[in-house]
Each structure stands twice: as structure tokens, then as C-alpha cells.
């Protein structure tokens, strides 16, 4: 599977309370969360993001609380993939659980700029910046994670597995 989209770029240490501010956690509805995704550091994000765009960030993306609202908000916004130098471990797991693809690639995360167009192949882990004409290698998803993401998240994957038995 491949994705192609425009980059929305963020710095190091973007925490879950910035991804979706706590004042909006009165609902777990993805549409509600989408409307407020990133608004405290990028007030125009929700109106500017398009389906299939790619979020790129620095170190420790998703640090902070363990709630799943943050990756749900990002996924609901239309972001097809998040690339970062590295992720907070609980955010990494929550992203897979909700079916939000994420890749760690420090070289790409540092080089890519906001507005660049990326193409990413999930099967090979190759990240191509079509704007810069550069490529980087991330570790591709293991088969079981690809299956979870393809199903839309862990709950949908589990339902599918149980219905096939």
C-alpha cells in the first residue's frame, strides 16, 4: 500500500494535550475531535488538512497522556500517515490500535519541510520526497501491524478475525 500527500510539519515534543486539547475531551466522537486537532499550535490545521495528507514531526511525538483521543483526532482529520524521529511508546501503540499508520525515520523527519509532497510505500518503508527528490528508508510495518492498520484498527481487526472463525 502507498500513500501520497502534502506535509504538515511540527517540532519536537508535541504532546497529546496539544494534538487534542483537554477542553475538547468531553466527546470521543472522531468528527468532534477532528474539528479541534492541533488547534493550539496550528489554528488553521483543521481547515487546511486534506484527506491523505501526511504529518511529520521531530522527537517524542505524542508524549503526555495515554488517552487514545490524540491518534483518533489525527486519523479523523484525514492524515494518512505520521512520520517522526520517534514516538512516545503509548502513542505509538494507541496509533496502531486505532489504525493510524506511523513510521519512525529520523532522517526524513529532519529533512522534510511543510508543503512538500511525499509518497510512502508501507510494504517497503521507502519514503520519497517528490518535492526534494530525496528518499529515505524507514522500517516497514511487520505483517501483523499491516493487518491491524488495513482493518482500520485493533477492534475491527479482532472482529474480522472472530467472524472468519
GIZIMO-V111599 format. One line per field, one symbol per residue. ss: DSSP state (H for helix, E for strand, L for the rest). phi: phi as a letter, one per 30 degrees, with the letter a starting at -180 (. if undefined). burial: # if it has 24 or more other ideal C-beta (glycine too) atoms within 12 Angstrom, else .. A space follows every 50 residues. Layout:
# GIZIMO-V111599
ss: ???
phi: ???
burial: ???
This chain:
# GIZIMO-V111599
ss: LEEEEEEEELLLLLEHHHHLLHHHLLLLLHHHHHHHLLLLLLLLHHHHLL LLLEEEELLLELELLLLLHHHHHHHHHLLLEEEELLELHHHHHHHHHHLL LEEELHHHHHHLLLLLEEEEELLLLEEEELLLLEEEELLLLLHHHHHHHH HLLHHHHHHHHHHLL
phi: .bbbadcccbddhdcddddbeedcddbcdedddedceiddcadceddcdc ejdbcbbddididjdcddeddddddddjddaccbdabdeddeddddecic dbbcaeddedddcejdccbbcddcidcccdddicbbccddddeddeddde djkdddddedddddc
burial: ..########..#########..#.....#..##.####..#..##..#. ..######.#####..######################..##.####### ######.##.##...#######..#.###......#.#..#...#..##. #.##..#........
